[in-house]
């Protein structure tokens, strides 16, 4: 696991400034505290920070092929590198190390740009082909590892994190208003956009080629659409179990201590189960966090699973105040706004886990693959709700719902029903991102002063263009995998874990599992109102019954109560009308009303307020206020 970055001058006669490249690279020391590697030759500069996982002494990067014509820097892990290496050696390639990264230049040398299809792993990588004067970037199939880039007038930059690019002195920080609108809607900014104009994220499963000053982006893989017909449930169960075990076993390769996140939910419990089948149970280290706030705590379930399998379990009990102390740390490593509050406990869990191991397996992806969220059930409920005449909905149901008492509890009934109605009239499947997000499009029109954005949910249409042949249910799952999983959850886990130099691996995101599960009929995943039906059947008898049957909980935080209590002063300071007016992004009257209604118990505006609060925290740390205001002024001139 590493952080990578680089500089490429379009003018081949220019030379890379080593001081600038070093500065960019050192913004990512947290991603790789063990080693630093630099390659500079004329107009090309590659750099990396290394967290040593495999071949600790010999895995220094950049790595090259035999004649030094191809250089590579890579962030991530290649789980099938041993098989690849054996094949390449049989073809005459000579290796100098036991590192997984070294297979990349040889693979490229042998197979050209199709090399990436042979890799099973998580990665963001860069290849410099000196013979053909070609720079190649590639990102893993599901987007586990990040990769940002920008092409300016005469140079090209890339980096694992936005902060590496921002460290270059010639980069201006101009807010992308479409990116800002998307952030308010989704609570994250989907690729290829970022929060800054001209800086982009390479999409998952894509490759970027820079040649002769021109950029081309190619998709080398996508989630399959063709549904498997007439597959027996028993056969699907057998295949799922085999694929899960193989994926977990593949991710146990490591020369450093390894463990697992264990929340007590079904996904992390399955990963723990498979680990105990692949190695002695007493050697499996599991980690969880317990919360003092009982409506958010699920530590008892984690203990049940750990006891059931006999793992060496570690639990950290935290208080709300302890989580709040982490806000400045989160602000420092979150170089692009992310409104998911669970990044705070994820960071705390990573910090705690890193005291014992360097690598941890997680259950990320299970909900998106197997229809594990209540929103999938809500889609079914909506079909019944639409039978009710719209006049009755507006005159009776909606007024009754508005009269429900406001609750601060985690995902309370009143919150769920209000969120359901908020998305009920939105077109499908965009309504899922209204249910999951903060601001719907009419609310964006009210709060945003700059109206330069268009169709904030066009990402939904963009992805569905390539998934038109799938059934309606599987199209929804595809969108969750591409958007919520890829742009929120994986970003959250990457930033939170790498801030503490912890590598997190997600067996559910093995592409063999992705390709099989996404082709299963949707009714096998959501059967009636039973979420994760086929997955629960597959692990029946392996996990305790109360773990399989328990409802989805999630990594929630009492942010509604926080805003009224311990962070009230900070929220009021960051969302102060004069400050909001001075910055010129939001309508201060709308922001003030959201906060006032929340503090007076008229509404639970926690999601919206937290999304705004995080943006304002981010702006203080990473935004260039002067350029932002100047740009706003020009757009209004």
Backbone torsions as a table, in degrees:
resi	resn	phi	psi	omega
1	UNK	NA	133.6	-173.2
2	UNK	-150.4	-178.3	166.2
3	UNK	-125.4	136.7	-179.2
4	UNK	-124.6	156.3	174.8
5	UNK	-159.1	169.1	-179.5
6	UNK	-170.4	163.6	178.4
7	UNK	-129.5	137.6	176.8
8	UNK	-138.2	122.8	178.4
9	UNK	-92.0	130.9	178.0
10	UNK	-62.9	-40.5	175.2
11	UNK	-76.9	109.3	-174.6
12	UNK	-68.6	-7.6	178.9
13	UNK	-89.7	-9.4	179.1
14	UNK	-84.1	154.7	179.7
15	UNK	-114.5	141.2	178.8
16	UNK	-69.0	135.1	176.1
17	UNK	-80.1	114.2	-175.1
18	UNK	-63.8	-33.2	179.9
19	UNK	-63.6	-40.7	179.2
20	UNK	-66.8	-43.6	-179.3
21	UNK	-63.5	-42.4	176.6
22	UNK	-61.3	-40.6	180.0
23	UNK	-63.6	-44.3	177.4
24	UNK	-59.8	-45.4	-176.2
25	UNK	-64.8	-37.7	-175.1
26	UNK	-76.1	-9.2	172.3
27	UNK	-69.0	-13.1	-174.6
28	UNK	-117.2	28.2	179.4
29	UNK	-56.7	-35.4	-179.5
30	UNK	-61.4	-29.4	179.2
31	UNK	-75.1	-24.5	-177.5
32	UNK	-152.9	81.9	-176.9
33	UNK	-79.8	-7.8	-170.4
34	UNK	-89.7	-25.0	-172.0
35	UNK	-162.1	157.7	176.5
36	UNK	-133.8	138.0	179.0
37	UNK	-134.8	138.9	-178.1
38	UNK	-134.9	135.6	171.0
39	UNK	-129.1	121.8	177.2
40	UNK	-131.8	127.7	173.9
41	UNK	-148.6	103.1	180.0
42	UNK	62.3	-119.7	-173.3
43	UNK	-82.3	1.9	-174.2
44	UNK	-119.0	134.5	174.1
45	UNK	-137.7	125.1	176.4
46	UNK	-117.8	141.2	-179.4
47	UNK	-145.0	155.9	178.4
48	UNK	-154.7	151.8	168.6
49	UNK	-113.2	135.9	-171.7
50	UNK	-116.6	131.5	165.3
51	UNK	-102.2	110.8	-171.4
52	UNK	-74.4	117.9	179.7
53	UNK	-120.1	-50.2	-179.2
54	UNK	-118.2	135.6	-176.1
55	UNK	51.7	68.1	-173.0
56	UNK	-56.4	-41.7	-175.9
57	UNK	-86.1	-25.6	-172.4
58	UNK	-111.6	3.9	-173.3
59	UNK	-92.9	23.5	-179.4
60	UNK	-58.8	139.5	175.3
61	UNK	-116.8	161.3	0.9
62	UNK	-65.6	152.1	175.8
63	UNK	-104.7	151.0	-177.4
64	UNK	-134.6	165.5	172.5
65	UNK	-81.2	-173.6	-172.4
66	UNK	-61.7	-41.7	-175.7
67	UNK	-95.4	4.5	176.6
68	UNK	71.6	21.3	179.3
69	UNK	-90.0	-15.2	-178.7
70	UNK	-127.7	124.4	179.2
71	UNK	-120.2	145.7	-175.9
72	UNK	-135.5	138.8	163.2
73	UNK	-122.2	139.0	-174.7
74	UNK	-141.8	140.6	174.8
75	UNK	-113.8	118.6	178.4
76	UNK	133.4	-158.4	179.5
77	UNK	-138.9	142.6	173.8
78	UNK	-109.0	108.4	-170.9
79	UNK	-75.7	-24.8	-179.2
80	UNK	-103.8	26.5	-173.6
81	UNK	-65.1	-30.1	-179.2
82	UNK	-66.2	-42.6	177.2
83	UNK	-65.7	-40.8	178.1
84	UNK	-62.6	-43.3	-178.6
85	UNK	-62.2	-43.4	178.7
86	UNK	-60.0	-43.2	179.0
87	UNK	-64.1	-43.6	-179.2
88	UNK	-67.4	-37.4	176.8
89	UNK	-63.2	-36.7	177.7
90	UNK	-67.0	-19.8	178.2
91	UNK	-93.3	2.0	175.3
92	UNK	102.3	3.4	179.7
93	UNK	-77.1	144.0	-177.6
94	UNK	-113.7	129.5	-178.6
95	UNK	-110.5	147.0	-178.8
96	UNK	-106.3	-17.7	-175.4
97	UNK	-131.7	178.4	173.7
98	UNK	-105.0	15.8	-175.9
99	UNK	-76.3	146.1	176.0
100	UNK	-70.1	-30.6	-177.3
101	UNK	-65.3	-30.3	-174.5
102	UNK	-65.4	-20.4	179.3
103	UNK	-70.7	-21.6	-173.3
104	UNK	-64.9	-51.7	-179.7
105	UNK	-62.6	-33.1	179.0
106	UNK	-72.5	-39.2	175.9
107	UNK	-60.3	-45.4	179.7
108	UNK	-63.7	-41.6	179.5
109	UNK	-60.5	-36.0	-175.8
110	UNK	-83.5	-40.6	-170.2
111	UNK	-118.7	-0.7	-178.4
112	UNK	67.7	-151.2	-173.5
113	UNK	-67.4	-15.3	177.8
114	UNK	-76.8	-0.8	179.8
115	UNK	-53.7	-35.1	-171.4
116	UNK	-66.2	-24.9	-179.9
117	UNK	-69.6	-16.8	-178.1
118	UNK	-90.6	-4.8	-175.4
119	UNK	-95.1	131.4	170.5
120	UNK	-111.2	108.1	-177.4
121	UNK	179.2	-170.7	171.9
122	UNK	-119.8	131.2	-173.4
123	UNK	-164.6	152.0	161.9
124	UNK	-130.6	120.1	-171.4
125	UNK	-137.5	161.4	177.1
126	UNK	-136.0	135.2	178.3
127	UNK	-121.0	130.6	171.5
128	UNK	-107.5	114.9	177.6
129	UNK	-99.3	97.8	-172.8
130	UNK	-70.4	-30.3	-179.7
131	UNK	-66.7	-40.6	-177.4
132	UNK	-100.7	5.3	179.0
133	UNK	51.6	50.7	-173.4
134	UNK	-128.0	131.7	175.3
135	UNK	-109.3	131.0	-176.1
136	UNK	-125.8	129.1	172.2
137	UNK	-113.6	145.9	176.6
138	UNK	-145.8	147.0	179.9
139	UNK	-126.4	144.6	-174.9
140	UNK	-60.9	166.0	-169.9
141	UNK	-57.7	-41.5	-175.9
142	UNK	-101.7	-3.4	177.7
143	UNK	80.3	33.3	176.9
144	UNK	-62.1	-40.0	-178.1
145	UNK	-107.6	135.6	-174.5
146	UNK	-82.3	159.3	174.5
147	UNK	-158.5	113.2	178.3
148	UNK	-101.4	155.0	175.8
149	UNK	-154.3	160.8	172.9
150	UNK	-151.0	141.4	174.7
151	UNK	-115.2	112.9	177.1
152	UNK	-95.1	-171.3	-174.3
153	UNK	-58.8	-43.7	-174.3
154	UNK	-129.5	9.5	177.9
155	UNK	-152.3	164.1	-178.1
156	UNK	-129.0	136.6	178.9
157	UNK	-126.7	151.0	170.9
158	UNK	-144.2	159.7	178.9
159	UNK	-168.5	153.3	177.3
160	UNK	-67.0	-26.9	178.8
161	UNK	-131.8	154.7	-179.4
162	UNK	-60.0	-34.9	-176.1
163	UNK	-62.5	-28.7	178.2
164	UNK	-65.3	-41.4	178.6
165	UNK	-70.2	-39.3	-179.7
166	UNK	-65.4	-20.1	-179.8
167	UNK	-72.6	-15.9	178.3
168	UNK	-72.4	131.9	-173.3
169	UNK	-66.7	-18.9	-176.6
170	UNK	-96.0	8.1	179.6
171	UNK	-93.7	125.3	177.1
172	UNK	-93.6	145.2	-178.5
173	UNK	-104.0	88.0	178.7
174	UNK	-109.2	123.5	-178.2
175	UNK	-62.5	131.6	173.2
176	UNK	-86.3	113.4	-173.4
177	UNK	-70.2	-29.1	173.2
178	UNK	-68.6	-39.4	176.3
179	UNK	-63.2	-39.3	178.8
180	UNK	-65.4	-43.4	178.7
181	UNK	-61.8	-41.3	178.5
182	UNK	-65.6	-38.8	177.6
183	UNK	-59.4	-45.6	-179.0
184	UNK	-65.0	-32.7	-178.6
185	UNK	-78.2	-53.8	-174.7
186	UNK	-86.2	-27.6	-168.2
187	UNK	82.3	9.0	174.0
188	UNK	-155.7	170.8	-177.9
189	UNK	-115.5	108.8	-177.5
190	UNK	-65.2	143.2	172.1
191	UNK	-61.0	148.0	12.0
192	UNK	-90.8	-1.3	-178.0
193	UNK	-74.1	161.3	167.0
194	UNK	-130.9	-175.3	179.4
195	UNK	-74.1	-16.4	-178.5
196	UNK	-109.7	141.4	175.3
197	UNK	-60.4	135.8	173.3
198	UNK	81.5	-4.6	176.1
199	UNK	-112.1	128.8	-171.8
200	UNK	-125.5	161.5	171.8
201	UNK	-105.9	131.3	173.1
202	UNK	-68.9	130.1	-178.3
203	UNK	-70.0	153.0	178.1
204	UNK	-58.7	144.2	178.3
205	UNK	70.6	19.0	-177.1
206	UNK	-120.9	159.6	178.1
207	UNK	-129.3	135.8	176.9
208	UNK	-110.6	131.1	178.4
209	UNK	-120.6	123.7	177.0
210	UNK	-109.6	114.1	-175.4
211	UNK	-146.2	130.4	-179.3
212	UNK	56.7	33.7	177.8
213	UNK	79.6	0.6	-177.8
214	UNK	-111.1	142.0	179.1
215	UNK	-103.3	132.9	169.2
216	UNK	-127.1	138.4	179.6
217	UNK	-119.2	127.3	-177.1
218	UNK	-124.8	138.5	174.6
219	UNK	-88.3	119.1	-178.5
220	UNK	-97.1	-11.9	-179.4
221	UNK	-157.2	148.6	171.6
222	UNK	-148.2	160.9	177.6
223	UNK	-62.6	128.9	-175.0
224	UNK	-67.8	154.2	-176.5
225	UNK	-110.0	-27.9	-173.5
226	UNK	-70.6	119.3	-176.8
227	UNK	-78.3	139.1	175.3
228	UNK	-73.5	123.2	-177.9
229	UNK	-94.1	143.1	173.0
230	UNK	60.8	28.6	176.8
231	UNK	-78.5	137.1	179.3
232	UNK	-77.2	144.7	178.6
233	UNK	-58.3	-41.0	-179.2
234	UNK	-63.9	-37.3	178.5
235	UNK	-69.0	-41.4	179.0
236	UNK	-61.6	-42.9	179.3
237	UNK	-59.9	-46.1	-179.3
238	UNK	-61.6	-45.2	-178.7
239	UNK	-65.7	-42.7	-179.9
240	UNK	-59.6	-44.8	179.5
241	UNK	-61.3	-44.5	-179.3
242	UNK	-65.0	-42.4	-178.8
243	UNK	-65.9	-40.6	179.4
244	UNK	-64.6	-44.4	179.8
245	UNK	-63.2	-43.6	179.5
246	UNK	-63.2	-40.0	-178.9
247	UNK	-66.2	-42.0	178.2
248	UNK	-66.0	-46.5	-179.0
249	UNK	-59.9	-39.6	179.7
250	UNK	-62.4	-32.0	-176.5
251	UNK	-90.4	7.9	176.1
252	UNK	-91.8	-3.3	179.5
253	UNK	-67.6	122.1	-175.9
254	UNK	-172.0	145.9	173.4
255	UNK	-102.4	10.9	179.7
256	UNK	-132.5	165.2	-178.7
257	UNK	-58.6	144.0	-175.2
258	UNK	-133.3	147.2	179.6
259	UNK	-148.0	-159.0	-178.8
260	UNK	-149.1	141.8	168.3
261	UNK	-72.8	135.3	179.5
262	UNK	-135.6	105.5	179.3
263	UNK	-90.6	-20.7	-172.7
264	UNK	96.5	-2.9	171.5
265	UNK	-75.9	169.3	-173.9
266	UNK	-66.8	-35.7	-174.9
267	UNK	-69.1	-51.5	179.1
268	UNK	-67.0	-28.9	177.5
269	UNK	-68.6	-37.3	177.0
270	UNK	-64.9	-43.7	178.4
271	UNK	-60.3	-43.9	178.0
272	UNK	-62.1	-43.5	177.8
273	UNK	-57.1	-48.5	-178.2
274	UNK	-67.0	-32.8	176.7
275	UNK	-63.7	-40.4	-179.1
276	UNK	-71.5	-16.7	174.1
277	UNK	-84.5	-22.5	-177.1
278	UNK	-96.3	-15.4	-178.8
279	UNK	-152.7	162.0	179.5
280	UNK	-56.2	132.1	-175.1
281	UNK	-57.1	-37.1	-177.8
282	UNK	-68.5	-14.5	177.5
283	UNK	-91.4	-7.3	-179.6
284	UNK	-86.1	118.4	178.8
285	UNK	-98.5	126.7	178.8
286	UNK	-118.9	151.6	-172.4
287	UNK	-137.4	135.9	177.9
288	UNK	-148.0	166.2	177.8
289	UNK	-119.1	137.0	174.6
290	UNK	-107.6	141.2	-178.8
291	UNK	-109.5	141.6	176.0
292	UNK	-67.7	-31.4	177.4
293	UNK	-76.3	109.6	-169.4
294	UNK	-64.8	-34.1	-178.2
295	UNK	-68.8	-10.5	179.1
296	UNK	-109.9	-6.7	-171.4
297	UNK	-91.2	135.6	175.2
298	UNK	-135.1	24.9	-175.6
299	UNK	-64.9	-28.2	-179.7
300	UNK	-63.2	-34.6	179.0
301	UNK	-69.9	-38.5	177.2
302	UNK	-62.7	-41.4	177.8
303	UNK	-63.4	-39.6	178.6
304	UNK	-59.2	-45.9	-179.0
305	UNK	-67.0	-45.0	-179.6
306	UNK	-60.6	-42.0	178.7
307	UNK	-66.8	-41.2	-178.9
308	UNK	-59.8	-40.6	-177.1
309	UNK	-98.2	-8.7	177.5
310	UNK	73.8	34.1	179.0
311	UNK	-80.2	165.3	173.8
312	UNK	-87.4	96.5	-169.4
313	UNK	-93.4	140.4	178.7
314	UNK	-125.6	127.8	-179.3
315	UNK	-125.7	137.7	177.5
316	UNK	-117.1	121.3	179.5
317	UNK	-94.7	122.6	-176.9
318	UNK	-122.6	156.9	177.9
319	UNK	-106.7	159.7	177.2
320	UNK	-55.3	-39.7	-179.7
321	UNK	-62.6	-35.5	-180.0
322	UNK	-65.7	-37.2	177.7
323	UNK	-68.1	-39.0	-178.6
324	UNK	-65.0	-32.3	178.5
325	UNK	-62.0	-23.3	-177.3
326	UNK	-79.9	-10.2	-176.8
327	UNK	-54.1	-46.4	178.4
328	UNK	-61.3	-35.3	178.4
329	UNK	-65.9	-43.5	178.7
330	UNK	-62.0	-42.8	178.2
331	UNK	-58.0	-36.2	-176.7
332	UNK	-71.7	-38.4	-176.7
333	UNK	-95.2	-9.8	-179.2
334	UNK	-91.2	85.3	-173.8
335	UNK	-84.0	2.7	169.1
336	UNK	-137.2	136.6	-175.3
337	UNK	-61.1	136.5	178.3
338	UNK	-140.2	116.1	-171.6
339	UNK	-87.9	9.7	179.6
340	UNK	-80.4	109.0	-176.2
341	UNK	-67.0	-17.5	-179.6
342	UNK	-70.1	-4.0	174.7
343	UNK	-63.7	-26.0	-178.8
344	UNK	-70.0	-54.4	175.5
345	UNK	-65.2	-29.5	176.3
346	UNK	-63.7	-40.9	176.8
347	UNK	-65.3	-43.6	179.7
348	UNK	-62.8	-41.2	177.2
349	UNK	-63.0	-40.6	178.5
350	UNK	-64.5	-42.9	-180.0
351	UNK	-62.4	-42.8	178.9
352	UNK	-66.5	-45.5	-178.5
353	UNK	-63.8	-36.7	-176.6
354	UNK	-65.5	-17.3	176.4
355	UNK	-67.9	-20.1	-174.8
356	UNK	-116.3	-34.6	-175.8
357	UNK	-137.7	167.7	177.9
358	UNK	-106.8	-19.6	-179.2
359	UNK	-129.2	137.8	176.7
360	UNK	-135.3	138.5	174.1
361	UNK	-91.0	146.5	-178.8
362	UNK	-129.1	169.3	177.5
363	UNK	-98.1	16.6	-178.3
364	UNK	-56.4	136.1	175.2
365	UNK	106.6	-20.8	-176.8
366	UNK	-61.8	-41.3	-178.6
367	UNK	-67.4	-36.8	-177.6
368	UNK	-75.9	-35.3	-179.5
369	UNK	-75.5	-38.3	-169.8
370	UNK	-111.9	16.7	176.3
371	UNK	61.4	64.2	-175.1
372	UNK	-100.0	-3.7	-175.7
373	UNK	-94.3	150.5	176.3
374	UNK	-61.0	-20.8	179.9
375	UNK	-65.5	-27.5	175.8
376	UNK	-67.2	-39.0	175.6
377	UNK	-67.9	-37.4	179.6
378	UNK	-60.3	-35.1	177.9
379	UNK	-60.5	-38.5	177.7
380	UNK	-70.9	-42.2	178.9
381	UNK	-59.5	-37.9	-177.5
382	UNK	-60.9	-33.7	179.3
383	UNK	-63.2	-32.0	175.9
384	UNK	-78.2	-39.4	-178.5
385	UNK	-62.4	-35.7	-177.8
386	UNK	-69.1	-16.7	176.9
387	UNK	-69.6	-27.3	178.8
388	UNK	-68.9	131.1	179.3
389	UNK	-54.1	139.0	-176.1
390	UNK	-59.7	-30.6	178.7
391	UNK	-64.0	-42.1	177.9
392	UNK	-66.3	-36.4	177.3
393	UNK	-59.7	-46.6	-174.8
394	UNK	-76.4	-36.7	-172.1
395	UNK	-88.2	-30.8	-174.6
396	UNK	-114.0	-58.0	-171.2
397	UNK	-66.4	-52.2	-176.2
398	UNK	-63.3	-41.9	175.1
399	UNK	-62.6	-37.5	177.7
400	UNK	-63.5	-42.8	179.2
401	UNK	-64.1	-38.2	-179.7
402	UNK	-65.7	-19.7	-179.6
403	UNK	-89.1	-6.2	179.7
404	UNK	-62.6	139.8	177.1
405	UNK	-62.5	142.3	-178.1
406	UNK	-80.0	129.7	-179.5
407	UNK	-114.7	147.7	176.2
408	UNK	-99.8	1.8	-176.7
409	UNK	-70.7	159.1	-177.5
410	UNK	-64.6	119.2	178.0
411	UNK	47.2	55.1	-178.8
412	UNK	-69.4	167.7	-178.4
413	UNK	-60.8	-44.7	-177.6
414	UNK	-64.5	-35.4	177.1
415	UNK	-64.8	-45.6	-176.9
416	UNK	-64.3	-42.6	-177.8
417	UNK	-70.6	-36.7	177.6
418	UNK	-67.1	-41.7	179.0
419	UNK	-65.9	-37.1	177.8
420	UNK	-60.5	-48.4	-178.8
421	UNK	-67.2	-31.1	179.6
422	UNK	-61.0	-36.8	-178.5
423	UNK	-98.2	-3.2	-172.4
424	UNK	-61.7	-35.1	-176.5
425	UNK	-95.3	0.5	178.2
426	UNK	-81.6	146.1	-180.0
427	UNK	-61.6	148.4	175.7
428	UNK	-88.0	143.7	1.6
429	UNK	-95.7	12.2	-179.3
430	UNK	-60.7	-27.3	-177.7
431	UNK	-61.4	-25.1	178.1
432	UNK	-61.4	-32.0	-177.7
433	UNK	-86.7	-14.6	167.5
434	UNK	-75.9	-43.0	177.0
435	UNK	-60.5	-39.8	-175.4
436	UNK	-86.8	-22.1	-171.3
437	UNK	-98.3	-156.3	-174.7
438	UNK	-110.6	-65.2	-172.9
439	UNK	-106.0	125.6	170.9
440	UNK	-77.5	166.0	-174.1
441	UNK	-58.0	-42.6	177.2
442	UNK	-61.9	-33.2	179.2
443	UNK	-72.0	-31.4	175.8
444	UNK	-64.9	-40.9	179.5
445	UNK	-61.0	-31.7	179.6
446	UNK	-75.5	-43.7	-168.5
447	UNK	-90.0	-29.4	-176.7
448	UNK	-86.5	128.7	178.7
449	UNK	-78.0	-35.8	179.8
450	UNK	-91.6	126.5	-174.6
451	UNK	-105.2	29.4	-174.6
452	UNK	-74.9	-11.8	-179.4
453	UNK	-80.7	156.2	176.0
454	UNK	-136.4	138.1	174.5
455	UNK	41.2	76.9	-172.7
456	UNK	-60.5	-22.9	179.3
457	UNK	-100.0	27.0	178.3
458	UNK	-67.1	-15.2	175.9
459	UNK	-62.4	-35.2	178.4
460	UNK	-60.4	-48.2	179.2
461	UNK	-64.7	-38.9	-179.5
462	UNK	-58.7	-46.8	-177.7
463	UNK	-75.6	-34.7	-178.4
464	UNK	-69.4	-21.2	176.9
465	UNK	-57.7	-35.9	-178.5
466	UNK	-94.8	5.2	-177.4
467	UNK	-133.2	29.5	-173.1
468	UNK	-69.0	-24.5	-174.8
469	UNK	-84.6	-7.8	-179.4
470	UNK	-78.3	161.2	175.8
471	UNK	-68.8	162.8	-175.8
472	UNK	-57.8	-44.1	-179.6
473	UNK	-64.0	-44.3	-179.7
474	UNK	-69.7	-26.3	174.8
475	UNK	-65.5	-38.7	178.3
476	UNK	-64.5	-44.0	178.1
477	UNK	-61.6	-40.8	178.7
478	UNK	-57.9	-43.5	179.9
479	UNK	-66.0	-40.2	176.6
480	UNK	-61.9	-39.7	179.8
481	UNK	-66.8	-42.6	-177.8
482	UNK	-73.4	-41.3	-172.1
483	UNK	-98.6	-70.1	-174.0
484	UNK	-64.1	-47.0	178.7
485	UNK	-68.2	-54.0	-173.3
486	UNK	-67.8	-38.7	-171.5
487	UNK	-101.0	-21.8	178.2
488	UNK	-103.9	-68.7	-169.9
489	UNK	-63.3	-45.5	-177.9
490	UNK	-70.3	-34.4	174.7
491	UNK	-64.3	-46.0	179.5
492	UNK	-57.2	-49.6	-176.8
493	UNK	-67.6	-40.3	179.4
494	UNK	-61.7	-49.9	-176.4
495	UNK	-68.2	-42.5	-177.3
496	UNK	-67.7	-41.4	-178.2
497	UNK	-75.2	-42.0	-178.4
498	UNK	-71.7	-20.6	174.0
499	UNK	-61.7	-24.6	177.5
500	UNK	-113.1	18.1	177.6
501	UNK	56.4	43.8	176.5
502	UNK	-113.5	129.2	176.1
503	UNK	-90.3	129.8	178.8
504	UNK	-116.0	128.6	-179.4
505	UNK	-115.0	141.8	-173.8
506	UNK	-121.5	96.5	-177.7
507	UNK	-59.2	-33.7	179.9
508	UNK	-61.5	-18.9	-177.4
509	UNK	-96.2	10.9	170.4
510	UNK	-58.6	132.1	-171.9
511	UNK	-67.4	-21.1	175.0
512	UNK	-66.1	-39.5	176.2
513	UNK	-67.6	-45.6	179.6
514	UNK	-56.1	-47.0	-175.1
515	UNK	-68.4	-31.2	179.1
516	UNK	-80.8	-51.0	-173.7
517	UNK	-65.0	-37.6	-179.0
518	UNK	-69.7	-16.1	177.8
519	UNK	-94.0	-6.1	176.5
520	UNK	-72.5	149.2	176.0
521	UNK	-57.7	141.4	-177.7
522	UNK	-59.3	-33.1	-178.3
523	UNK	-65.6	-16.3	174.9
524	UNK	-78.4	-20.2	-178.7
525	UNK	-94.9	-47.5	173.9
526	UNK	-116.5	102.8	-178.3
527	UNK	-106.3	110.1	-171.2
528	UNK	65.9	-119.1	174.6
529	UNK	-111.9	15.4	178.9
530	UNK	-88.6	111.6	178.5
531	UNK	-78.6	152.7	177.4
532	UNK	53.9	37.4	-173.2
533	UNK	-54.4	-54.7	-174.2
534	UNK	-68.5	-32.6	178.2
535	UNK	-68.4	-41.9	178.3
536	UNK	-63.9	-37.9	176.4
537	UNK	-65.0	-37.4	-176.7
538	UNK	-66.1	-31.0	-176.7
539	UNK	-106.8	8.0	175.9
540	UNK	-61.3	124.9	-176.4
541	UNK	99.1	-18.3	177.0
542	UNK	-95.4	-40.0	-178.1
543	UNK	-104.1	154.7	173.6
544	UNK	-57.5	142.4	-175.1
545	UNK	-59.1	-37.3	-178.3
546	UNK	-69.3	-21.3	176.1
547	UNK	-77.2	-42.2	-179.5
548	UNK	-66.2	-38.1	-172.1
549	UNK	-90.3	-11.4	-175.2
550	UNK	-69.3	146.2	-179.2
551	UNK	-72.5	159.5	177.0
552	UNK	-61.9	133.2	180.0
553	UNK	-116.0	-57.7	-179.7
554	UNK	91.4	168.1	-174.2
555	UNK	-95.4	68.5	-173.4
556	UNK	-85.9	166.7	176.6
557	UNK	-136.7	150.5	-179.2
558	UNK	-80.7	57.7	-172.8
559	UNK	-68.4	-29.9	177.9
560	UNK	-60.2	-40.5	178.7
561	UNK	-74.5	-36.9	179.7
562	UNK	-59.1	-44.3	-176.3
563	UNK	-63.7	-29.2	177.4
564	UNK	-86.9	-11.7	-174.4
565	UNK	-126.4	-101.6	-168.1
566	UNK	-64.9	-26.2	178.5
567	UNK	-110.9	14.6	-178.0
568	UNK	-56.1	-48.1	-177.7
569	UNK	-64.1	-40.8	-179.6
570	UNK	-67.0	-42.4	177.8
571	UNK	-62.0	-44.7	179.6
572	UNK	-64.0	-35.1	177.8
573	UNK	-67.4	-47.7	-176.5
574	UNK	-72.6	-27.5	-179.6
575	UNK	-105.9	22.4	-179.6
576	UNK	-62.4	136.2	-175.9
577	UNK	-53.6	-41.4	-179.6
578	UNK	-65.7	-39.3	178.8
579	UNK	-67.1	-45.9	179.5
580	UNK	-61.7	-41.1	178.8
581	UNK	-64.9	-41.8	-178.6
582	UNK	-63.4	-37.9	-178.0
583	UNK	-73.6	-34.0	172.7
584	UNK	82.7	17.7	178.7
585	UNK	-94.3	-44.4	-171.7
586	UNK	-118.2	156.8	174.1
587	UNK	-75.5	113.8	-175.6
588	UNK	-61.3	-29.3	179.7
589	UNK	-67.6	-40.7	179.6
590	UNK	-67.6	-42.9	179.2
591	UNK	-61.7	-44.6	-179.5
592	UNK	-63.6	-39.0	179.3
593	UNK	-65.5	-42.1	177.7
594	UNK	-57.4	-44.5	-178.2
595	UNK	-71.4	-44.0	-179.6
596	UNK	-62.0	-45.0	-179.7
597	UNK	-62.7	-35.6	179.4
598	UNK	-69.8	-45.7	-177.4
599	UNK	-68.0	-26.7	-179.2
600	UNK	-94.9	11.2	177.7
601	UNK	62.9	22.6	176.2
602	UNK	-80.8	-25.8	-179.5
603	UNK	-158.5	154.4	172.2
604	UNK	-96.5	93.6	-179.6
605	UNK	-100.0	26.4	-173.3
606	UNK	-58.4	-45.4	-177.6
607	UNK	-60.8	-46.8	-178.6
608	UNK	-66.3	-44.3	-178.5
609	UNK	-65.9	-39.0	178.9
610	UNK	-65.4	-40.5	178.7
611	UNK	-61.1	-43.3	176.7
612	UNK	-67.7	-42.3	-179.3
613	UNK	-59.6	-45.6	179.5
614	UNK	-65.0	-39.8	177.7
615	UNK	-61.3	-43.7	-179.4
616	UNK	-66.9	-37.2	174.0
617	UNK	-62.5	-45.5	179.0
618	UNK	-60.9	-42.6	-176.9
619	UNK	-61.0	-38.7	177.6
620	UNK	-62.7	-37.4	-174.9
621	UNK	-85.3	-40.7	-167.9
622	UNK	-122.5	-21.8	-177.1
623	UNK	-79.6	148.2	174.5
624	UNK	-95.4	100.8	-170.5
625	UNK	-61.4	-42.3	-175.6
626	UNK	-62.9	-46.6	-178.9
627	UNK	-67.5	-35.7	179.2
628	UNK	-62.3	-46.5	-178.3
629	UNK	-68.4	-38.1	179.7
630	UNK	-64.5	-42.3	179.8
631	UNK	-63.6	-39.8	177.8
632	UNK	-62.0	-42.2	-178.7
633	UNK	-64.0	-40.1	179.7
634	UNK	-65.0	-40.1	-177.1
635	UNK	-67.1	-24.0	-179.6
636	UNK	-94.7	-6.8	-175.0
637	UNK	-71.8	NA	NA
